[in-house]
Each structure stands twice: as C-alpha cells, then as structure tokens.
Amino acid sequence: MIRMEKVMKNILLDKRVLVTGACGTVGYELVRQILNPNQIKELIAVDNNESELFFLEQRFQHHKNARFFLADIRDAAKMCRCMRGVDVVFHAAAFKHVILCERSPFEAVQTNILGVQNIISAACENKVGRVIFTSSDKAVNPTSVMGTSKLMGERLFTAANSNRRTRNTIFASTRFGNVLGSRGSVIPIFREQIRNGRTVTITDSRMTRFIMSIKEAVRLVIDSAMLAKGGEVFVTKMPVIRISDLAEVMIDKLSPLFGHNPEEIQIKIIGTKPGEKIYEELMNDEEIRRSVELERYYAVTPAFRSLYCDISYDYPNGISAQVTHAYNSANETPLTKEQLSKFLEENNLLYEDPSISKHPDERYWPDARSAIEGR
C-alpha cells in the first residue's frame, strides 16, 4: 500500500480539507487521521448532530487549524459556503441504517441522493480539486432503499465527472464492506450479549461478510483521493469471515472477562432481515468487464467515459488490466478462526471503544421481535 505519509504529502499537504458527516464512524476517523499528522492548512468538519459535533470539537480543540460547523448536506446554499477555498472533500454524511431508510424512504432520498447532488454542485461552484464519496457494499445489486440510494450516489459522482467541461474537479467513489466495531455493526451487539450472559443471535449460519477495521478503511479512502483519475469506484480488497465464526471467537475470548463460562453462552439463529443477503457483494458481473486490479483495490472505471476530457485510467502498482470474477464473499476463502482472532486482537476490535456509545444487547426488525425471545 502507498505509505500514508506520501498520501498526505501529495494530496493533503498545506490544503484545506472538508469532511461531511464528521461525527459518524468514518467521518470521525477521517478527522483523526487528517489531523494526525497535522500537515494541512485547515480542516473543516461539518455535521447536523449538535451534541456529537460539540464533543468532537472538544476532542480536537488543541488543533488550531480545525473548524467545526453545524450544517446539513440537504442545505445546498450552506454547502456552497462551506466549500469556499476548499481543496479536497471527503463526503461521509449519509443515512446508513437499512430498516430506518426502508421505513422512511424519502428521507434517505433527500440525504443520500439530493444531498450528494448538493455536494457535487457546491464542489463545482467552488472549483474544489478532489471530491471522494464513501459508498457501501449495499450499492451492489441493491435490495434495499439504503443500498439503492448509495448506488445513486455513486452514479451521480461518476456522471458529475463525465459531464465536467474543465479539469478543475475530480470526482470518485470508494466502496467497502463491514467496518467492524463501527456504530450499528455486529461486534458491539455480540459484546453486550456476552457481557450479560445472554444468547448470541446470528441471522444465518451460512452468512459471510467482508471485513476491515475503521483505521484501515479510512487510510484507503484517503489513499483513493491520490489515485483517482475521475469517475471511478474504488473497491477495497478485504478479508472474508463467517459471521458464525465471529460469534464463536468472541464468546471464547470475552466470556471469561465478563465472568461467564464460554460453554454456557449459546448461539441462536434468528433468521435474516428483510433484504439481507447471505453473502456480500462488492463488485458485480457487469462491473468486472470495465475494472482493473490494483495492489489494494479494484478500480471500476465508468461505463460512459467523459464527454469533455480524455481520461487515462493508468494507475501505479497495477496488477492486471482485466478482472475475471465477481468480487463477493461467497467466492473468497474465509479467515480461519485463528486468523480471525488475530485480526480482532491486532485491530483492538474485541474491547469497548469509549468514543462509541454503548449498544443494546438486542437486535430485531419490524415483525421479528419474537425472534429474540426465549434467550
């Protein structure tokens, strides 16, 4: 992987950087990594969560070049003002919870689609150099409102790059899978279930997922800002795990710490959520025909090339100009339990992060509350 110091030197050194959704898991880690090392001219962090933004500013108050603003990406005029003089934008603000977006679909549209267009328009108006959109595995063959809205966000970014008449602004997207330990992820839920001596609930024993730590995810987001030629979707290469293995490893590791016998903690299958996939897709069959393989990524190049600019998708550290198979977790060899345990320990994912609010030890979805009974 390209060293972080080189990325900072080439892309962020002495630049003004804007992060949207700065209070979220990805946004917070972006703020942390951009400010450490502190080589930028100014960081502008925006979010619509008043309380969390206050606490974020307190954590980074010793950085005199960091500015924190209460703002909503639905407000096009405010986004335009926030981007004045900005060189690089990392767009991490989004609605991400599948069930809540399903219940209120137009709220997802307003933030994940119309909000993305506001970011694009503001960046064009202010001639921002590079704009990176953080997408999701759920954008691939989407089965939910949230996934569909994230796919539209990717397409808006690709179209923005295709339609630009000058070379002023480069738009690109990054797509990655589960960030373990993030808000709403399964690790905090499993941890609380084990702490309380309750049954650990998984949806399907066959389920596999791509995984990565938040630190690595954000390093690669920043990395992609340097690699971007314009209009691509960078798909991060990641290890695969079985969710049942994750539950078993966490039970073995954490039960003794919470005063429980691992053999007494049971695992219960509660059935998949509506729209939930057994395996995770990061690149589909159509996309592989226009993808290239890099050291740490696949780069999905645009289906429709730029109307006004001749863009060469020639990357350093390229491995292959052709990709031969769809990138999904069913096609990849999962980590062994030993490898998974090492991954969790090395990335400090087993234990509580004080910056993340305490999770409940239950999970359910509409019409499925009875599934968690009988613990």
C-alpha positions as CSV (number, residue, x, y, z in Angstrom):
1,M,0.0,0.0,0.0
2,I,1.1,3.6,-0.7
3,R,2.5,4.9,2.6
4,M,0.2,7.3,4.5
5,E,3.0,9.9,4.7
6,K,3.2,10.0,0.9
7,V,-0.5,10.4,0.5
8,M,-0.6,13.3,3.0
9,K,2.4,14.9,1.2
10,N,0.9,14.6,-2.3
11,I,-2.8,15.2,-1.6
12,L,-3.4,17.0,1.7
13,L,-0.2,18.8,2.5
14,D,-1.0,22.5,3.0
15,K,-4.6,22.0,1.7
16,R,-8.0,23.0,3.1
17,V,-10.0,19.7,3.6
18,L,-13.7,19.4,4.2
19,V,-15.2,16.3,5.9
20,T,-19.0,15.8,5.9
21,G,-20.7,13.6,8.4
22,A,-17.7,14.2,10.7
23,C,-19.5,12.7,13.8
24,G,-20.1,9.3,12.2
25,T,-17.7,6.4,12.5
26,V,-16.0,7.0,9.1
27,G,-16.1,10.8,9.5
28,Y,-14.6,10.8,12.9
29,E,-11.7,8.6,11.8
30,L,-11.2,10.8,8.8
31,V,-10.9,13.8,11.1
32,R,-8.5,12.0,13.4
33,Q,-6.2,10.7,10.6
34,I,-6.2,14.0,8.7
35,L,-5.2,15.9,11.8
36,N,-2.5,13.4,12.8
37,P,0.0,14.1,11.3
38,N,-1.1,17.8,11.2
39,Q,0.1,18.8,7.7
40,I,-2.9,20.5,6.3
41,K,-3.8,24.2,6.1
42,E,-7.3,23.8,7.5
43,L,-9.8,21.1,8.4
44,I,-13.5,21.9,8.1
45,A,-15.7,19.3,9.8
46,V,-19.5,19.5,9.3
47,D,-22.4,17.5,10.7
48,N,-26.0,18.1,11.7
49,N,-25.7,16.3,15.1
50,E,-25.3,19.2,17.5
51,S,-24.3,17.3,20.6
52,E,-21.8,15.0,18.9
53,L,-20.3,17.9,17.0
54,F,-19.7,19.7,20.3
55,F,-17.9,16.7,21.7
56,L,-15.9,16.3,18.5
57,E,-14.7,19.8,18.8
58,Q,-13.7,19.3,22.4
59,R,-11.6,16.2,21.4
60,F,-9.6,18.1,18.8
61,Q,-9.6,21.6,20.4
62,H,-5.8,21.6,20.5
63,H,-5.7,21.7,16.7
64,K,-5.9,25.4,16.0
65,N,-6.5,24.8,12.2
66,A,-9.6,22.6,12.8
67,R,-13.0,24.2,12.4
68,F,-16.4,22.6,13.3
69,F,-19.7,23.7,11.8
70,L,-23.3,22.7,12.4
71,A,-24.6,22.1,8.8
72,D,-26.8,19.7,6.9
73,I,-25.9,18.5,3.4
74,R,-29.6,19.0,2.4
75,D,-28.9,22.7,2.6
76,A,-27.3,23.5,-0.8
77,A,-26.5,27.1,0.0
78,K,-24.7,26.2,3.2
79,M,-22.7,23.5,1.5
80,C,-21.6,26.1,-1.1
81,R,-20.5,28.5,1.6
82,C,-18.6,25.7,3.5
83,M,-16.6,24.8,0.4
84,R,-15.2,28.2,-0.4
85,G,-11.5,27.9,-0.7
86,V,-11.6,24.1,-0.1
87,D,-9.2,21.8,-2.0
88,V,-10.3,18.3,-1.0
89,V,-13.7,17.0,0.1
90,F,-14.4,13.6,1.8
91,H,-18.1,13.1,1.7
92,A,-19.1,10.7,4.5
93,A,-22.5,12.0,5.6
94,A,-25.3,9.6,4.9
95,F,-28.3,7.7,6.3
96,K,-26.9,4.1,6.6
97,H,-29.4,2.1,8.7
98,V,-31.3,-0.2,6.3
99,I,-34.6,-0.6,8.3
100,L,-34.9,3.1,9.1
101,C,-34.3,4.0,5.5
102,E,-36.9,1.4,4.4
103,R,-39.4,2.9,6.8
104,S,-38.8,6.5,5.7
105,P,-37.5,6.1,2.1
106,F,-37.8,9.8,1.0
107,E,-35.6,10.8,4.0
108,A,-33.0,8.5,2.5
109,V,-33.5,10.1,-0.9
110,Q,-33.2,13.6,0.5
111,T,-29.9,12.9,2.2
112,N,-28.3,10.1,0.2
113,I,-29.3,11.3,-3.3
114,L,-30.3,15.0,-3.2
115,G,-27.6,15.7,-0.5
116,V,-25.0,14.1,-2.7
117,Q,-26.0,16.4,-5.6
118,N,-25.7,19.4,-3.3
119,I,-22.1,18.3,-2.6
120,I,-21.4,18.0,-6.3
121,S,-22.9,21.3,-7.1
122,A,-21.0,23.1,-4.3
123,A,-17.7,21.5,-5.3
124,C,-18.2,22.5,-9.0
125,E,-19.2,26.1,-8.0
126,N,-16.1,26.4,-5.8
127,K,-13.7,24.6,-8.1
128,V,-12.7,22.0,-5.4
129,G,-9.8,19.9,-6.6
130,R,-10.9,16.4,-5.5
131,V,-14.1,15.0,-4.0
132,I,-14.4,11.5,-2.7
133,F,-17.7,9.8,-1.9
134,T,-17.8,6.9,0.7
135,S,-20.1,4.3,-0.6
136,S,-21.2,0.8,0.6
137,D,-21.3,-2.8,-0.4
138,K,-25.1,-2.5,-0.3
139,A,-24.9,-0.4,-3.5
140,V,-24.1,-3.6,-5.5
141,N,-27.3,-5.2,-6.8
142,P,-29.2,-3.3,-4.1
143,T,-32.1,-5.0,-2.3
144,S,-33.0,-2.0,0.0
145,V,-33.7,1.7,-0.2
146,M,-30.4,2.4,1.5
147,G,-28.4,0.4,-1.0
148,T,-30.3,1.9,-3.9
149,S,-29.7,5.4,-2.6
150,K,-26.0,4.7,-2.2
151,L,-25.8,3.3,-5.8
152,M,-27.4,6.6,-7.0
153,G,-24.8,8.5,-5.1
154,E,-22.0,6.6,-6.9
155,R,-23.7,7.2,-10.3
156,L,-24.1,10.9,-9.5
157,F,-20.4,11.2,-8.8
158,T,-19.5,9.3,-12.0
159,A,-21.9,11.5,-14.0
160,A,-20.5,14.7,-12.4
161,N,-17.0,13.7,-13.6
162,S,-18.2,12.7,-17.0
163,N,-20.1,16.0,-17.5
164,R,-17.5,18.4,-16.3
165,R,-16.2,20.7,-19.0
166,T,-12.9,21.5,-17.3
167,R,-10.3,19.6,-15.3
168,N,-10.9,21.6,-12.2
169,T,-12.6,18.9,-10.1
170,I,-12.1,15.1,-9.9
171,F,-15.0,13.1,-8.5
172,A,-14.6,9.5,-7.4
173,S,-16.1,7.0,-5.0
174,T,-14.8,4.3,-2.6
175,R,-16.8,1.2,-1.8
176,F,-16.1,-1.1,1.1
177,G,-17.9,-3.6,3.3
178,N,-18.4,-4.0,7.0
179,V,-16.3,-1.8,9.2
180,L,-16.0,-3.9,12.3
181,G,-16.7,-2.1,15.6
182,S,-18.5,0.8,14.0
183,R,-21.9,2.1,15.2
184,G,-24.6,-0.4,14.3
185,S,-22.1,-3.2,13.5
186,V,-22.5,-6.6,14.9
187,I,-19.4,-6.6,17.2
188,P,-20.8,-4.2,19.8
189,I,-24.1,-6.2,19.9
190,F,-22.3,-9.5,20.3
191,R,-20.1,-8.0,23.1
192,E,-23.1,-6.8,25.1
193,Q,-24.9,-10.1,24.7
194,I,-21.8,-11.9,26.0
195,R,-21.3,-9.4,28.8
196,N,-24.9,-10.0,30.0
197,G,-24.6,-13.8,29.7
198,R,-27.3,-13.9,27.0
199,T,-27.7,-15.9,23.9
200,V,-25.7,-14.6,21.0
201,T,-28.0,-14.1,18.0
202,I,-27.0,-14.5,14.4
203,T,-29.3,-14.3,11.4
204,D,-28.0,-17.3,9.3
205,S,-25.1,-19.7,9.9
206,R,-24.1,-19.6,6.2
207,M,-23.6,-15.8,6.2
208,T,-20.2,-14.4,5.1
209,R,-19.0,-10.9,5.1
210,F,-16.0,-8.8,4.0
211,I,-14.4,-7.0,7.0
212,M,-11.9,-4.3,7.8
213,S,-11.0,-2.1,10.7
214,I,-12.1,1.6,10.6
215,K,-8.5,2.7,10.6
216,E,-7.6,0.7,7.5
217,A,-10.9,1.7,5.8
218,V,-10.1,5.4,6.2
219,R,-6.5,5.0,5.2
220,L,-7.7,3.6,2.0
221,V,-10.3,6.4,1.5
222,I,-7.5,8.9,1.7
223,D,-5.3,6.7,-0.5
224,S,-8.0,6.7,-3.2
225,A,-8.0,10.5,-3.3
226,M,-4.5,10.3,-4.6
227,L,-5.2,7.5,-7.1
228,A,-8.4,8.9,-8.5
229,K,-8.4,9.9,-12.2
230,G,-12.1,10.7,-12.2
231,G,-15.4,8.9,-12.2
232,E,-14.1,5.5,-10.8
233,V,-15.4,3.5,-8.0
234,F,-12.5,2.1,-5.9
235,V,-13.4,-1.3,-4.4
236,T,-11.3,-2.1,-1.4
237,K,-9.8,-5.6,-1.2
238,M,-10.7,-7.1,2.2
239,P,-10.6,-10.5,4.1
240,V,-13.8,-12.5,4.4
241,I,-15.2,-14.1,7.6
242,R,-18.2,-16.3,8.6
243,I,-20.4,-14.5,11.0
244,S,-20.9,-17.7,13.0
245,D,-17.1,-17.9,13.4
246,L,-17.0,-14.3,14.6
247,A,-19.7,-15.2,17.3
248,E,-17.7,-18.2,18.4
249,V,-14.4,-16.4,18.6
250,M,-15.9,-13.5,20.6
251,I,-17.6,-16.0,23.0
252,D,-14.3,-17.8,23.6
253,K,-12.4,-14.5,24.1
254,L,-14.8,-12.4,26.0
255,S,-16.8,-14.7,28.2
256,P,-14.1,-15.2,30.8
257,L,-13.5,-11.5,31.0
258,F,-17.2,-11.0,31.9
259,G,-17.3,-13.9,34.4
260,H,-19.0,-16.4,32.2
261,N,-18.2,-19.9,31.0
262,P,-17.9,-19.9,27.2
263,E,-19.7,-23.2,27.1
264,E,-22.8,-21.7,28.7
265,I,-23.2,-19.0,26.1
266,Q,-25.4,-20.3,23.3
267,I,-25.8,-19.2,19.7
268,K,-29.3,-18.8,18.2
269,I,-30.3,-18.5,14.6
270,I,-33.0,-15.8,14.3
271,G,-33.4,-15.6,10.5
272,T,-32.3,-13.0,8.0
273,K,-33.6,-9.4,8.0
274,P,-35.8,-8.3,5.1
275,G,-33.5,-7.6,2.1
276,E,-30.4,-9.1,3.8
277,K,-28.0,-11.1,1.7
278,I,-26.3,-14.4,2.7
279,Y,-23.1,-13.2,1.0
280,E,-21.8,-9.7,0.5
281,E,-21.1,-8.3,-3.0
282,L,-18.5,-5.6,-3.7
283,M,-18.4,-5.9,-7.5
284,N,-20.9,-7.5,-9.8
285,D,-20.6,-9.3,-13.1
286,E,-21.2,-6.3,-15.3
287,E,-18.6,-4.2,-13.4
288,I,-15.8,-6.6,-13.8
289,R,-15.8,-6.0,-17.6
290,R,-14.6,-2.5,-17.0
291,S,-12.4,-3.0,-13.9
292,V,-8.7,-3.1,-13.4
293,E,-6.9,-4.7,-10.4
294,L,-4.5,-2.7,-8.2
295,E,-2.5,-3.7,-5.2
296,R,-5.1,-2.9,-2.7
297,Y,-8.2,-2.1,-4.9
298,Y,-10.2,-2.9,-7.8
299,A,-11.0,0.2,-9.8
300,V,-14.3,0.1,-11.6
301,T,-14.0,2.6,-14.5
302,P,-17.0,4.5,-15.8
303,A,-19.4,2.7,-18.2
304,F,-19.8,6.0,-20.0
305,R,-16.5,7.9,-20.4
306,S,-16.1,11.6,-20.0
307,L,-17.8,13.7,-22.6
308,Y,-15.2,16.5,-22.5
309,C,-12.0,15.2,-21.1
310,D,-9.8,12.3,-22.3
311,I,-9.1,10.4,-19.1
312,S,-6.4,7.6,-19.0
313,Y,-7.1,5.1,-16.2
314,D,-3.5,4.1,-15.8
315,Y,-2.6,3.6,-12.1
316,P,0.7,2.9,-10.2
317,N,1.1,-0.6,-8.7
318,G,-1.4,-2.0,-11.3
319,I,-1.6,-5.8,-11.3
320,S,-4.0,-6.6,-14.1
321,A,-6.0,-4.7,-16.7
322,Q,-8.7,-7.4,-16.6
323,V,-10.7,-8.8,-13.7
324,T,-12.1,-12.3,-14.3
325,H,-14.6,-12.9,-11.5
326,A,-17.2,-11.0,-9.5
327,Y,-15.9,-9.9,-6.1
328,N,-18.3,-11.3,-3.5
329,S,-17.7,-13.0,-0.2
330,A,-19.1,-16.4,-1.5
331,N,-16.2,-16.6,-3.9
332,E,-13.4,-15.9,-1.4
333,T,-11.8,-18.2,1.2
334,P,-12.9,-17.1,4.8
335,L,-10.3,-16.5,7.5
336,T,-9.8,-19.4,9.9
337,K,-10.9,-18.8,13.5
338,E,-7.2,-18.4,14.4
339,Q,-6.7,-15.8,11.7
340,L,-9.9,-14.0,12.7
341,S,-8.9,-14.0,16.4
342,K,-5.6,-12.4,15.4
343,F,-7.3,-9.8,13.2
344,L,-9.6,-8.8,16.1
345,E,-6.7,-8.6,18.6
346,E,-4.4,-6.6,16.3
347,N,-7.1,-4.1,15.5
348,N,-8.3,-3.8,19.1
349,L,-11.8,-4.7,18.0
350,L,-12.8,-7.0,20.8
351,Y,-12.9,-4.4,23.5
352,E,-15.0,-1.3,24.0
353,D,-14.2,2.0,22.3
354,P,-15.1,4.8,24.7
355,S,-15.8,7.1,21.7
356,I,-18.8,4.9,20.7
357,S,-22.0,5.0,22.6
358,K,-23.0,1.8,24.5
359,H,-25.0,-0.6,22.4
360,P,-28.1,-2.6,23.4
361,D,-27.8,-6.3,23.6
362,E,-30.8,-7.0,21.4
363,R,-31.4,-6.7,17.7
364,Y,-34.6,-7.1,15.9
365,W,-36.5,-5.6,13.0
366,P,-40.2,-5.0,12.2
367,D,-42.4,-8.1,12.7
368,A,-39.5,-10.1,14.1
369,R,-39.3,-9.1,17.7
370,S,-40.4,-12.5,18.8
371,A,-37.3,-14.0,17.2
372,I,-35.2,-12.8,20.2
373,E,-37.5,-14.3,22.8
374,G,-36.6,-17.4,24.7
375,R,-33.0,-16.4,25.3
